[in-house]
């Protein structure tokens, strides 16, 4: 199978201390890609005759090596380092350039006189961070230990427990809708941005279980299909129908809550399950998937802010412009506000570096409060989250007013590090980024086909690259919410955890 070949390739890369000929090819292609892209931006505007493009381009070249490897098929499609390279190329290189080209910036703030300077300084910190990231990878791969166990599923028990879980999750979701006045009442409650917390308060633990229905159902399908000899289970027609049903279930079980991530990352997980358990997915399919996801995120952005008013798009396609104005949801907001953090991190750096800054560093409080989301509010009084720190960093000390005035931005791994310990902590935070990518890749190179842990690998791989744009609180919440229930079913379904023979390592 492809997993065997992939593991062999990864071991060769891990042992290589110096760059091979193929690595140099990827470096050259990365330089070409960044140079060509930068040339287009420079040709379109004289705003790019500025020093900020130097660290931005160098960051793009460095992370672009992994992006090129991923595009060329040198690493597996769901290899976290390859995915981090592809997303990182956008995050560190393309997004800052697009920020300048579109003039996109945070609203409700007084921007610095020269935004490009601060984009440049933030790019320099990111460049240092990427050098740290490469160093962590080099050290980790030299000391890497092989995975020597195999998690074997008792399929019959897995199907029984899974079916019972589907009944429970379906009942809980129906309970949620009935408690809020049906589906329409739920939509109104979930899309009222001013009262959403009050409307959905107390449902957190219920969502953690109820919204697991789609992924449990898909896990049951892939485990069953992987053991069937009939080629029909591997046809793209059947798999396409399965994915459409799964998408519909994701909308019903959580998607109507206004969380795009709940649906998007669920689809990513689904594609990974098919890739590892049924048949490899090609990069052409991934491209089609990304086009669909971008379109979905764009339209769903209207739903999140306007609720059922999004139906105006069906009745009158010309209503798009009006909805963009009303909801402040347009394509630049999607690319730079949802997927990028260039403006947020640059402005945060600007605020912290000001001589008159009165911000008091969190000194780790945002990391501690991130794990407090695991404890029900009925048991303890929650400590202020990163919302408090972020609001006061962006708008000044004393600006935070619960519910009435809170900054809802995400800061990314480097931004959250700056909130806690200052700008020098930004490059240091890339140690975590490197360790996460290397540790999850170790699974990819060490797990045998059919190992139960491969059911969760795609989801972990997702957060290895998206932590660039996420805060720890979001990561902890999303991992627990999405993984807890299916992981419990999987662990209870294990027939054995056996050691692999030495030759298999």
C-alpha positions as CSV (number, residue, x, y, z in Angstrom):
1,X,0.0,0.0,0.0
2,X,1.0,3.7,-0.3
3,X,1.6,3.9,3.4
4,X,4.6,1.5,3.2
5,X,6.2,3.5,0.4
6,X,5.5,6.7,2.3
7,X,7.1,5.5,5.5
8,X,10.2,4.5,3.6
9,X,10.5,8.0,2.0
10,X,10.0,9.7,5.3
11,X,12.8,7.8,7.0
12,X,15.2,8.8,4.3
13,X,14.3,12.4,4.7
14,X,14.7,12.2,8.5
15,X,18.2,10.8,8.4
16,X,19.4,13.3,5.8
17,X,21.5,15.9,7.7
18,X,22.3,18.0,4.6
19,X,20.1,19.1,1.7
20,X,19.8,16.5,-1.0
21,X,19.5,17.3,-4.7
22,X,15.7,17.1,-4.5
23,X,15.7,19.5,-1.6
24,X,17.8,22.0,-3.6
25,X,15.3,21.7,-6.4
26,X,12.4,22.5,-4.1
27,X,14.4,25.5,-2.8
28,X,14.9,26.8,-6.3
29,X,11.2,26.3,-7.1
30,X,10.3,28.1,-3.9
31,X,12.5,31.0,-4.9
32,X,11.0,31.2,-8.4
33,X,7.4,31.0,-7.0
34,X,8.0,33.8,-4.5
35,X,9.9,36.0,-7.0
36,X,7.2,35.6,-9.6
37,X,4.5,36.4,-7.2
38,X,6.3,39.4,-5.8
39,X,7.0,40.7,-9.3
40,X,3.3,40.7,-10.1
41,X,2.6,42.7,-6.9
42,X,5.4,45.2,-7.6
43,X,4.1,45.6,-11.2
44,X,0.6,46.3,-9.9
45,X,1.5,48.9,-7.3
46,X,4.5,51.0,-6.2
47,X,3.5,50.3,-2.6
48,X,5.7,47.2,-2.7
49,X,8.9,49.3,-3.1
50,X,9.4,49.0,0.6
51,X,11.8,47.1,2.8
52,X,9.0,45.0,4.3
53,X,9.0,42.7,1.2
54,X,12.4,41.4,2.1
55,X,11.6,39.5,5.3
56,X,8.2,38.6,3.8
57,X,9.9,37.1,0.7
58,X,12.5,35.3,2.8
59,X,9.8,33.8,5.0
60,X,7.9,32.7,1.9
61,X,11.0,31.1,0.4
62,X,11.8,29.2,3.6
63,X,8.4,27.8,4.3
64,X,7.8,27.4,0.5
65,X,10.3,24.6,0.4
66,X,7.8,22.4,2.3
67,X,4.9,23.8,0.1
68,X,6.8,22.7,-3.1
69,X,7.5,19.3,-1.6
70,X,3.8,18.9,-0.9
71,X,2.7,20.1,-4.4
72,X,5.2,17.8,-6.0
73,X,3.9,14.8,-4.1
74,X,7.2,14.2,-2.3
75,X,5.3,13.9,1.0
76,X,1.9,12.4,1.7
77,X,-1.2,14.6,1.0
78,X,-1.9,14.8,4.8
79,X,1.6,15.1,6.0
80,X,1.5,17.9,8.6
81,X,4.8,19.4,7.5
82,X,3.6,19.5,3.9
83,X,0.3,21.0,4.9
84,X,2.1,23.5,7.1
85,X,4.2,24.5,4.2
86,X,1.2,25.0,1.9
87,X,-0.7,27.0,4.4
88,X,2.4,28.8,5.7
89,X,3.2,30.0,2.3
90,X,-0.1,31.8,2.2
91,X,0.1,32.9,5.9
92,X,3.6,34.3,5.9
93,X,4.1,35.4,2.3
94,X,0.9,35.9,0.3
95,X,-1.3,37.3,3.1
96,X,1.0,40.3,4.0
97,X,1.3,41.2,0.4
98,X,-2.4,41.0,-0.1
99,X,-3.0,43.1,3.0
100,X,-1.0,45.9,1.5
101,X,-2.6,45.5,-1.9
102,X,-6.1,45.7,-0.6
103,X,-5.6,48.1,2.2
104,X,-7.2,45.6,4.6
105,X,-6.8,46.4,8.3
106,X,-8.5,46.0,11.6
107,X,-11.6,48.1,12.1
108,X,-12.2,50.3,15.1
109,X,-8.5,51.0,15.6
110,X,-6.2,53.9,14.8
111,X,-3.6,52.3,12.4
112,X,0.1,53.2,12.5
113,X,1.2,56.0,10.2
114,X,3.1,53.4,8.1
115,X,1.5,50.0,8.2
116,X,4.2,48.4,6.0
117,X,6.9,49.1,8.6
118,X,5.0,47.0,11.2
119,X,4.2,44.3,8.7
120,X,7.9,44.2,8.0
121,X,8.9,43.9,11.7
122,X,6.3,41.2,12.2
123,X,7.6,39.4,9.1
124,X,11.1,39.6,10.6
125,X,9.9,37.9,13.8
126,X,8.2,35.3,11.7
127,X,11.3,34.7,9.7
128,X,13.3,34.1,13.0
129,X,10.5,31.8,14.1
130,X,10.7,29.8,10.8
131,X,14.4,29.3,11.3
132,X,13.7,28.0,14.9
133,X,11.0,25.7,13.3
134,X,13.5,24.2,10.9
135,X,16.0,23.8,13.7
136,X,13.5,21.9,15.8
137,X,12.7,19.6,12.9
138,X,16.4,18.8,12.4
139,X,17.0,18.0,16.0
140,X,13.7,16.0,16.4
141,X,14.2,13.8,13.4
142,X,17.7,12.9,14.5
143,X,16.3,11.7,17.9
144,X,13.0,10.3,16.7
145,X,11.8,7.0,18.1
146,X,9.7,4.5,16.1
147,X,6.1,3.7,17.0
148,X,6.1,0.0,18.1
149,X,2.5,-0.7,18.9
150,X,-0.7,-1.4,16.9
151,X,-4.2,-0.5,18.0
152,X,-6.5,-3.2,16.7
153,X,-10.3,-2.6,16.6
154,X,-12.9,-5.2,17.4
155,X,-15.1,-4.3,14.5
156,X,-18.3,-5.8,15.8
157,X,-18.0,-4.0,19.1
158,X,-17.1,-0.8,17.2
159,X,-20.3,-1.0,15.1
160,X,-22.5,-1.7,18.2
161,X,-21.0,1.1,20.2
162,X,-21.1,3.4,17.2
163,X,-24.8,2.7,16.5
164,X,-25.6,3.3,20.2
165,X,-23.7,6.6,20.0
166,X,-25.6,7.7,16.9
167,X,-28.9,7.2,18.7
168,X,-27.7,9.2,21.7
169,X,-26.3,12.0,19.6
170,X,-29.4,12.2,17.4
171,X,-31.6,12.5,20.5
172,X,-29.5,15.2,22.0
173,X,-29.5,17.3,18.8
174,X,-33.3,17.0,18.6
175,X,-33.4,18.1,22.2
176,X,-31.3,21.2,21.3
177,X,-33.6,22.2,18.5
178,X,-36.8,21.6,20.5
179,X,-35.4,23.6,23.5
180,X,-34.8,26.7,21.2
181,X,-38.1,26.6,19.3
182,X,-37.2,24.3,16.5
183,X,-34.7,24.7,13.7
184,X,-35.8,28.2,12.8
185,X,-35.7,29.3,16.4
186,X,-32.2,27.7,16.8
187,X,-31.0,29.7,13.7
188,X,-32.3,32.9,15.2
189,X,-30.6,32.2,18.6
190,X,-27.3,31.1,17.0
191,X,-26.9,34.0,14.6
192,X,-27.8,36.8,17.0
193,X,-24.3,38.1,17.5
194,X,-25.3,40.3,20.5
195,X,-27.1,37.6,22.5
196,X,-25.5,34.3,21.2
197,X,-23.7,33.6,24.5
198,X,-26.9,33.9,26.5
199,X,-29.0,32.0,23.9
200,X,-26.7,29.0,23.8
201,X,-25.4,29.1,27.4
202,X,-25.5,25.6,29.0
203,X,-25.4,23.7,25.8
204,X,-21.6,23.4,25.5
205,X,-21.4,19.8,26.9
206,X,-24.4,18.8,24.8
207,X,-22.8,20.1,21.6
208,X,-19.7,18.1,22.4
209,X,-21.7,14.9,22.2
210,X,-24.5,15.7,19.8
211,X,-22.3,17.2,17.1
212,X,-20.2,14.0,16.9
213,X,-23.0,12.2,14.9
214,X,-21.5,12.8,11.4
215,X,-17.9,11.8,12.2
216,X,-19.0,8.6,14.1
217,X,-21.2,7.6,11.2
218,X,-18.3,8.2,8.7
219,X,-15.8,6.3,10.9
220,X,-18.2,3.3,10.9
221,X,-18.4,3.5,7.1
222,X,-14.7,3.7,6.5
223,X,-13.9,0.9,8.9
224,X,-16.5,-1.3,7.2
225,X,-15.6,-0.3,3.6
226,X,-11.9,-0.9,4.2
227,X,-12.6,-4.5,4.9
228,X,-14.7,-5.1,1.8
229,X,-13.4,-6.6,-1.4
230,X,-16.0,-5.1,-3.7
231,X,-14.5,-2.2,-5.7
232,X,-17.8,-0.3,-5.5
233,X,-16.9,1.0,-2.0
234,X,-13.8,2.6,-3.6
235,X,-15.5,4.3,-6.5
236,X,-15.6,8.1,-6.5
237,X,-19.3,7.9,-7.3
238,X,-20.1,6.1,-4.0
239,X,-17.5,8.2,-2.1
240,X,-18.9,11.4,-3.5
241,X,-22.4,10.4,-2.4
242,X,-21.1,9.6,1.1
243,X,-19.3,12.9,1.3
244,X,-22.5,14.8,0.3
245,X,-24.5,13.0,2.9
246,X,-21.8,13.7,5.5
247,X,-21.8,17.4,4.5
248,X,-25.6,17.6,5.0
249,X,-25.2,15.9,8.4
250,X,-22.5,18.4,9.4
251,X,-24.9,21.2,8.6
252,X,-27.7,19.7,10.6
253,X,-25.4,18.6,13.5
254,X,-23.7,21.9,14.4
255,X,-23.4,23.7,11.1
256,X,-26.5,25.8,11.7
257,X,-24.8,27.1,14.9
258,X,-22.8,29.5,12.7
259,X,-19.5,27.8,13.1
260,X,-17.8,27.4,9.7
261,X,-14.8,25.7,11.3
262,X,-17.2,23.0,12.6
263,X,-18.1,22.1,9.0
264,X,-14.9,22.9,7.2
265,X,-12.5,21.0,9.5
266,X,-15.1,18.1,9.6
267,X,-14.8,17.9,5.8
268,X,-11.0,17.9,6.1
269,X,-11.2,15.0,8.6
270,X,-13.6,13.1,6.3
271,X,-11.3,13.4,3.3
272,X,-8.4,12.2,5.5
273,X,-10.4,9.1,6.6
274,X,-11.1,8.2,3.0
275,X,-7.5,8.8,2.1
276,X,-6.0,6.5,4.7
277,X,-8.7,3.8,4.9
278,X,-10.3,3.5,1.5
279,X,-8.3,5.0,-1.4
280,X,-5.7,7.7,-1.8
281,X,-7.0,11.2,-2.7
282,X,-5.3,13.1,-5.5
283,X,-4.2,16.7,-5.4
284,X,-6.7,17.4,-8.2
285,X,-9.5,16.3,-5.8
286,X,-8.0,18.5,-3.1
287,X,-8.0,21.5,-5.5
288,X,-11.7,21.0,-6.2
289,X,-12.3,20.6,-2.5
290,X,-10.5,23.9,-1.7
291,X,-12.6,25.8,-4.3
292,X,-15.7,24.4,-2.7
293,X,-14.6,25.3,0.8
294,X,-13.7,28.9,-0.2
295,X,-17.1,29.3,-1.8
296,X,-18.8,27.8,1.2
297,X,-16.9,30.0,3.7
298,X,-17.8,33.1,1.7
299,X,-21.5,32.3,1.6
300,X,-21.5,31.0,5.2
301,X,-20.0,34.2,6.4
302,X,-23.2,35.9,5.4
303,X,-25.2,33.3,7.3
304,X,-23.1,33.7,10.5
305,X,-23.8,37.5,10.5
306,X,-27.2,37.8,8.8
307,X,-28.9,34.5,9.6
308,X,-31.8,33.6,7.4
309,X,-31.3,36.8,5.4
310,X,-28.7,34.8,3.5
311,X,-31.6,33.4,1.5
312,X,-31.7,36.7,-0.3
313,X,-28.8,35.5,-2.3
314,X,-31.0,32.8,-3.8
315,X,-33.9,35.1,-4.4
316,X,-31.8,38.0,-5.8
317,X,-28.1,37.3,-6.7
318,X,-27.5,41.0,-6.9
319,X,-28.1,41.2,-3.1
320,X,-24.5,40.0,-2.6
321,X,-23.1,43.5,-2.6
322,X,-25.6,44.7,-0.1
323,X,-24.9,41.7,2.2
324,X,-21.2,42.4,2.0
325,X,-21.8,45.9,3.1
326,X,-24.2,45.0,5.9
327,X,-22.1,42.1,7.3
328,X,-18.6,43.3,6.4
329,X,-18.1,39.9,4.8
330,X,-16.2,40.1,1.5
331,X,-13.4,38.1,-0.2
332,X,-10.5,40.1,1.5
333,X,-12.2,39.5,4.9
334,X,-12.4,35.8,4.2
335,X,-8.8,35.5,3.1
336,X,-7.1,37.9,5.5
337,X,-9.5,38.0,8.4
338,X,-10.4,34.3,8.6
339,X,-7.3,32.7,7.2
340,X,-4.6,35.3,7.8
341,X,-3.4,37.2,10.8
342,X,-1.1,39.8,9.2
343,X,-2.9,42.9,10.2
344,X,-3.7,41.6,13.8
345,X,-0.2,40.6,14.6
346,X,1.4,43.7,13.0
347,X,-0.9,46.0,14.9
348,X,-0.4,44.1,18.1
349,X,3.3,44.5,17.7
350,X,2.9,48.2,17.0
351,X,0.8,48.6,20.2
352,X,3.2,46.7,22.4
353,X,6.2,48.6,21.1
354,X,4.7,52.1,21.7
355,X,6.6,54.0,24.3
356,X,3.3,55.0,26.0
357,X,1.9,51.4,26.0
358,X,0.2,50.6,29.3
359,X,-0.4,47.0,28.5
360,X,0.5,44.5,31.2
361,X,1.7,41.1,29.8
362,X,-0.5,38.1,30.6
363,X,2.5,36.1,31.7
364,X,0.9,32.8,30.7
365,X,-2.7,33.6,31.8
366,X,-4.2,33.0,28.4
367,X,-2.6,29.5,28.3
368,X,-4.0,28.6,31.7
369,X,-7.5,30.0,30.9
370,X,-7.5,28.0,27.7
371,X,-7.7,24.7,29.7
372,X,-10.4,26.2,32.0
373,X,-12.9,25.7,29.1
374,X,-12.8,22.0,30.0
375,X,-14.4,22.8,33.4
376,X,-18.2,23.5,33.4
377,X,-19.1,27.0,34.5
378,X,-21.4,25.6,37.2
379,X,-18.3,24.3,39.0
380,X,-15.9,27.2,38.9
381,X,-16.0,30.9,38.0
382,X,-14.0,31.2,34.8
383,X,-10.9,33.4,34.9
384,X,-10.7,36.1,32.1
385,X,-9.7,34.5,28.8
386,X,-7.5,35.9,26.1
387,X,-10.4,38.2,25.2
388,X,-9.5,40.4,28.1
389,X,-5.8,40.5,27.3
390,X,-6.4,41.0,23.6
391,X,-8.9,43.8,24.1
392,X,-6.5,45.8,26.4
393,X,-3.6,45.2,24.1
394,X,-5.4,46.5,21.0
395,X,-7.5,49.2,22.6
396,X,-5.7,50.2,25.8
397,X,-5.9,49.4,29.5
398,X,-9.4,49.5,30.9
399,X,-11.1,49.1,27.5
400,X,-12.4,45.6,28.2
401,X,-16.1,45.6,29.1
402,X,-17.6,42.0,29.2
403,X,-20.2,41.5,26.4
404,X,-20.4,45.2,25.6
405,X,-16.8,45.7,24.3
406,X,-14.6,42.7,23.7
407,X,-12.0,42.1,21.0
408,X,-13.0,38.8,19.2
409,X,-9.8,38.5,17.1
410,X,-7.7,35.4,16.9
411,X,-4.0,36.1,17.3
412,X,-2.3,33.0,16.2
413,X,0.5,31.2,18.0
414,X,3.0,34.1,17.6
415,X,0.4,36.7,18.5
416,X,-0.7,34.9,21.7
417,X,2.9,34.5,22.7
418,X,3.3,38.3,22.4
419,X,0.2,38.9,24.5
420,X,1.8,36.8,27.2
421,X,5.6,37.6,27.1
422,X,6.3,40.3,24.5
423,X,7.5,40.3,21.0
424,X,10.7,38.3,21.7
425,X,8.4,35.3,22.6
426,X,7.0,35.2,19.0
427,X,9.9,33.3,17.4
428,X,10.2,31.1,20.5
429,X,6.6,30.0,20.1
430,X,7.6,28.2,16.9
431,X,9.3,25.6,19.0
432,X,5.7,24.3,19.8
433,X,4.8,24.6,16.1
434,X,7.8,22.4,15.2
435,X,7.3,19.8,17.9
436,X,3.6,19.4,17.0
437,X,4.4,18.9,13.3
438,X,7.2,16.5,14.0
439,X,5.2,14.5,16.5
440,X,2.2,14.0,14.3
441,X,4.4,13.2,11.3
442,X,5.9,10.5,13.4
443,X,2.5,8.9,13.5
444,X,2.3,9.1,9.7
445,X,5.6,7.3,9.2
446,X,5.1,4.8,12.0
447,X,1.4,3.7,12.0
448,X,0.5,0.6,10.1
449,X,-2.6,0.5,7.8
450,X,-5.6,-0.3,9.9
451,X,-4.3,1.1,13.2
452,X,-7.2,2.7,15.0
453,X,-5.1,5.9,15.6
454,X,-5.3,6.6,11.9
455,X,-9.0,7.5,12.5
456,X,-7.8,10.6,14.3
457,X,-4.6,11.4,12.4
458,X,-6.2,13.8,9.8
459,X,-7.8,15.9,12.6
460,X,-4.4,16.2,14.4
461,X,-2.7,17.0,11.1
462,X,-5.2,19.8,10.6
463,X,-4.3,21.6,13.8
464,X,-0.6,21.2,13.2
465,X,-0.8,23.9,10.5
466,X,-3.9,25.8,11.7
467,X,-2.2,26.6,15.0
468,X,-0.5,29.4,13.1
469,X,-3.8,31.2,13.0
470,X,-5.4,29.8,16.2
471,X,-5.1,30.5,19.8
472,X,-4.7,27.8,22.4
473,X,-8.2,28.2,23.8
474,X,-9.7,27.5,20.3
475,X,-7.4,24.5,19.8
476,X,-8.2,23.0,23.2
477,X,-12.0,23.5,22.8
478,X,-12.1,22.2,19.2
479,X,-9.9,19.1,20.0
480,X,-12.0,18.1,23.0
481,X,-15.3,18.9,21.4
482,X,-14.6,17.0,18.2
483,X,-12.4,14.1,19.5
484,X,-13.7,13.2,22.9
485,X,-16.8,11.2,22.0
486,X,-15.4,9.3,18.9
487,X,-12.1,8.6,20.8
488,X,-14.1,7.1,23.7
489,X,-15.9,4.8,21.3
490,X,-12.7,3.8,19.6
491,X,-10.8,3.1,22.9
492,X,-13.8,1.0,24.2
493,X,-13.7,-0.9,20.9
494,X,-10.1,-2.0,21.0
495,X,-9.5,-5.7,21.0
496,X,-5.8,-5.3,21.7
497,X,-2.8,-3.0,21.7
498,X,0.0,-5.2,20.4
499,X,3.7,-4.6,19.9
500,X,5.0,-4.7,16.4
501,X,8.0,-6.9,15.5
502,X,11.3,-5.2,15.3
503,X,11.4,-5.7,11.6
504,X,8.3,-3.6,11.2
505,X,10.0,-0.6,12.7
